[in-house]
Amino acid sequence: MAGAAPIPETGGSDATYARLRRPLLAPTWAVIGTFLLLPVLLMVVYSFLTKEFRGGVIWDFTLAAYDQFFFDRGLFGDEPARIEWTYIMIFWRSIWQAGLATLFCLLIGFPTAWFIATRPETSRPVWLFLITIPYWVNLLIRTVSLRFILRDQGPMNDALIGMGLIDQPLALLNTNLAVQLGLFYSYLPFMVLPIYAAVERYNFALSEAAADLGANRWRTLVEVVLPVVRPGIVAGCILVFVPALGAFLAPDLLGGAKTFMIGSLIDEQFRGSQGNWPFGAAVSVILMTLVLIVLMIQARAATRAER
């Protein structure tokens, strides 16, 4: 309308959001602080305290828990310090088992995610439902069920004997294989779903262009597909490796003394009156530090790749 005065740009919505940003974020920060930051802070503080003889802690700050993890000073603590390889080997076993579980989940999860993502859109929810439905059941129940399957008189041994592949039951329980199966079974969907999300957004015209330029399927996969879906693969590997590193149900129920892992070590320190809370907290802090280092390396590699 001629002669009408222009409406001033006041940025009303932006100004309103800027004014209400802190009140709106307050509940989120309260939840994060109460259920994440506070427990981590307590764990760090407890790792520097002294073990009470009957359980619990004495509020006397010391590095004894960390010293116990890295050094062996004899039964009475009066011998020259030697490297404590027992706990270091438990950490190494946990890293090896978690890494192997991540590799197996990737080898099975990538083709599975690719298969689901290339199905018609109407059938994809059905395949995703089949992947996730076993995980509606509690992890403890699923791990106990796997123990029942792997026992000497369990369905797996009965099936192998029935097919004539073996003459007597295999000792599958209390082995690294049983623990590995437990980790693989527990965390496979954490690999499938991120890769599926990445493949679903993949432009298949790129594969067609690579084929037109003479690339075979293997070269197309390595040089075209994997670089594009790499964020999903990395996310899946992290989501499997981190919880598998600290898992304790699979090692406890499916493994034995030779398959002892970090999660079992930490869990043992907080059981009963003979537990060592500062040592358990110190092991947790070391585990958390290790995970943070892995995440920082991955974040730096991702930043360099983007640059």
C-alpha positions in Angstrom: 0.0 0.0 0.0 1.5 3.3 -1.1 2.8 5.5 1.7 2.8 2.7 4.3 5.7 2.9 6.7 8.1 -0.1 6.6 7.8 -2.6 9.4 11.0 -2.6 11.4 13.0 -5.8 11.6 13.1 -6.6 15.3 14.1 -10.2 15.0 11.4 -11.1 17.4 11.7 -14.9 17.3 15.5 -14.8 17.6 15.4 -12.3 20.5 12.8 -14.5 22.2 14.9 -17.6 21.8 18.0 -15.8 23.1 16.1 -14.6 26.1 14.6 -18.1 26.9 17.6 -20.2 25.9 19.0 -20.7 29.3 15.7 -21.5 31.0 14.8 -24.0 28.2 18.2 -25.7 28.5 18.1 -25.8 32.3 16.2 -29.2 32.6 18.6 -30.8 30.1 21.6 -29.6 32.1 20.0 -30.7 35.3 19.5 -34.2 34.0 23.1 -34.4 32.5 24.6 -33.0 35.7 22.7 -35.4 38.0 22.9 -38.6 36.0 26.2 -38.2 34.1 28.6 -35.6 35.5 27.9 -36.2 39.2 28.4 -40.0 39.0 31.6 -39.5 37.0 32.8 -37.0 39.5 32.1 -39.3 42.4 33.9 -42.1 40.7 37.0 -40.0 40.2 36.9 -38.8 43.9 36.4 -42.4 45.1 39.4 -43.6 43.1 41.7 -41.4 45.3 40.2 -42.6 48.6 41.5 -45.3 51.0 39.8 -48.7 51.2 38.0 -49.4 54.5 38.7 -52.9 56.0 35.0 -53.9 56.2 34.1 -52.4 52.9 33.4 -48.8 51.8 36.0 -46.0 51.9 37.9 -43.9 54.3 38.1 -40.2 53.4 41.9 -40.2 53.3 43.2 -39.2 49.8 45.9 -41.4 48.3 47.1 -42.9 45.0 47.1 -46.4 46.4 44.4 -47.6 44.1 46.3 -46.6 41.0 49.5 -47.9 42.5 47.8 -51.3 43.0 46.8 -51.4 39.4 50.2 -50.6 37.9 52.6 -52.0 40.4 53.0 -55.2 42.6 54.7 -54.5 45.9 54.2 -57.9 47.4 51.7 -59.2 49.9 52.6 -56.8 52.7 53.6 -53.9 50.4 57.2 -53.8 51.5 58.8 -55.3 48.4 60.4 -53.4 45.5 57.8 -52.3 43.0 57.3 -54.5 40.0 54.9 -54.0 37.1 51.5 -55.6 37.8 50.9 -57.5 34.6 47.7 -59.2 35.8 45.5 -56.2 35.4 47.3 -55.0 32.3 46.6 -58.3 30.7 43.0 -58.1 31.7 42.8 -54.7 29.9 44.6 -56.1 26.9 42.2 -59.1 26.8 39.2 -56.8 27.0 40.6 -54.6 24.1 41.2 -57.7 22.0 37.8 -59.2 22.6 36.0 -55.8 22.0 38.0 -55.2 18.9 37.3 -58.7 17.6 33.6 -58.3 18.3 33.6 -55.0 16.5 35.3 -56.7 13.5 32.8 -59.5 13.4 29.8 -57.2 13.8 31.2 -55.1 10.9 31.7 -58.1 8.6 28.1 -59.2 9.3 26.5 -55.9 9.9 27.6 -54.1 6.7 26.1 -56.7 4.3 23.0 -56.9 6.4 22.6 -53.1 6.4 23.2 -53.0 2.7 20.6 -55.7 2.1 18.0 -53.9 4.1 18.7 -50.5 2.6 18.3 -51.9 -0.9 14.9 -53.6 -0.3 11.7 -51.8 -1.4 10.7 -49.1 1.0 7.6 -51.0 2.0 9.5 -54.0 3.3 12.4 -52.2 5.0 10.5 -51.7 8.3 9.9 -55.5 8.4 13.6 -56.2 8.1 14.5 -53.6 10.7 11.8 -55.1 13.0 13.4 -58.6 12.6 16.8 -57.1 13.5 15.6 -55.4 16.6 12.9 -57.6 18.0 15.3 -60.0 19.9 16.6 -56.9 21.8 13.2 -56.2 23.3 14.2 -58.9 25.8 16.5 -58.0 28.7 20.2 -58.5 28.0 20.5 -60.8 31.1 17.8 -63.1 29.9 19.3 -63.3 26.4 22.8 -64.0 27.8 21.4 -66.8 30.0 19.6 -68.2 27.0 22.8 -68.2 25.0 24.5 -70.1 27.9 21.7 -72.7 27.7 22.3 -73.1 23.9 26.1 -73.5 24.3 26.1 -75.9 27.3 27.4 -79.5 26.8 23.8 -80.9 26.5 22.5 -77.8 24.8 20.8 -77.5 21.4 24.0 -76.6 19.6 25.9 -79.7 20.6 22.9 -81.8 20.1 22.5 -80.5 16.5 26.2 -81.0 15.7 26.0 -84.6 17.1 22.8 -85.2 15.2 24.4 -84.1 11.9 27.4 -86.4 12.6 29.9 -83.6 12.7 31.1 -84.5 16.2 31.1 -87.6 18.3 31.0 -86.0 21.7 29.9 -82.6 23.0 32.2 -79.6 22.6 33.3 -77.6 25.6 31.9 -74.3 24.4 31.2 -72.6 27.7 33.9 -70.8 29.7 35.9 -70.1 26.6 36.9 -67.1 24.6 34.6 -68.3 21.8 31.6 -68.2 24.1 32.4 -64.7 25.3 32.9 -63.6 21.7 29.6 -65.0 20.7 28.0 -63.2 23.6 29.5 -59.9 22.6 28.6 -60.3 19.0 25.1 -61.3 19.7 24.6 -58.4 22.2 25.9 -55.5 20.1 25.2 -56.5 16.4 22.2 -54.1 16.0 24.4 -51.2 17.1 26.5 -51.8 14.0 23.6 -52.5 11.6 21.5 -49.5 12.3 24.0 -46.7 11.8 25.3 -48.3 8.6 21.8 -48.8 7.4 21.1 -45.1 8.0 24.2 -44.1 6.0 23.5 -46.6 3.1 19.9 -45.4 2.9 21.2 -41.9 2.1 23.7 -43.2 -0.5 23.2 -42.1 -4.1 23.4 -45.3 -6.1 23.9 -43.2 -9.2 27.5 -43.0 -8.1 27.9 -46.8 -8.4 26.4 -46.7 -11.8 28.8 -43.9 -12.8 31.7 -45.9 -11.5 30.6 -48.9 -13.5 30.3 -46.8 -16.7 33.9 -45.7 -16.1 35.1 -49.3 -16.0 35.3 -49.9 -12.3 34.5 -53.5 -11.1 32.3 -54.2 -8.1 35.2 -54.5 -5.7 36.8 -51.2 -6.8 33.4 -49.5 -6.6 32.9 -50.7 -3.1 36.4 -49.6 -1.9 36.7 -46.3 -3.7 33.1 -45.1 -4.0 30.8 -46.8 -1.5 32.9 -47.0 1.6 34.1 -43.4 1.6 30.5 -42.2 1.4 29.1 -44.5 4.1 32.2 -44.1 6.3 30.5 -42.0 9.0 27.9 -44.8 9.5 30.7 -47.4 9.7 32.7 -45.3 12.2 29.6 -44.7 14.3 28.7 -48.4 14.4 32.3 -49.4 15.3 32.2 -46.9 18.3 28.8 -48.0 19.4 30.0 -51.7 19.5 33.6 -51.3 20.7 32.8 -49.0 23.7 30.1 -51.1 25.4 31.9 -54.3 24.5 35.0 -53.0 26.2 33.3 -52.7 29.5 30.9 -55.6 29.2 30.6 -57.9 32.2 27.5 -60.1 31.6 29.0 -62.1 28.7 32.3 -62.7 30.4 30.6 -63.6 33.7 28.0 -65.9 32.4 29.7 -67.4 29.3 33.4 -67.2 30.2 35.6 -68.3 33.1 38.7 -67.2 34.9 40.7 -67.2 31.6 38.2 -64.9 30.0 38.1 -62.3 32.8 37.5 -58.8 31.4 37.5 -55.2 32.7 33.8 -55.1 33.4 34.0 -58.2 35.5 37.0 -56.8 37.4 35.1 -53.6 38.2 32.0 -55.5 39.2 33.9 -57.7 41.5 35.3 -54.7 43.4 31.9 -53.5 44.5 30.5 -56.8 45.7 30.2 -57.7 49.3 32.2 -56.4 52.3 35.5 -57.6 50.8 35.2 -55.3 47.8 37.7 -52.5 47.1 35.7 -49.5 46.1 38.7 -47.2 45.5 40.4 -49.8 43.3 37.1 -50.4 41.3 36.7 -46.7 40.8 40.4 -46.3 39.7 39.9 -49.1 37.1 36.7 -47.4 35.9 38.6 -44.1 35.6 41.4 -45.8 33.6 38.8 -47.5 31.4 37.0 -44.1 30.8 40.3 -42.5 30.0 41.1 -45.2 27.5 37.7 -44.7 25.8 38.1 -41.0 25.7 41.5 -41.4 24.0 39.9 -43.6 21.4 37.1 -41.1 20.8 39.6 -38.2 20.6 41.7 -40.0 18.0 38.6 -40.8 16.0 37.4 -37.2 16.2 40.8 -35.8 15.1 40.9 -38.3 12.2 37.4 -37.2 11.1 38.3 -33.5 11.3 41.4 -34.1 9.2 39.3 -36.0 6.6 36.8 -33.2 6.4 39.6 -30.7 5.8 
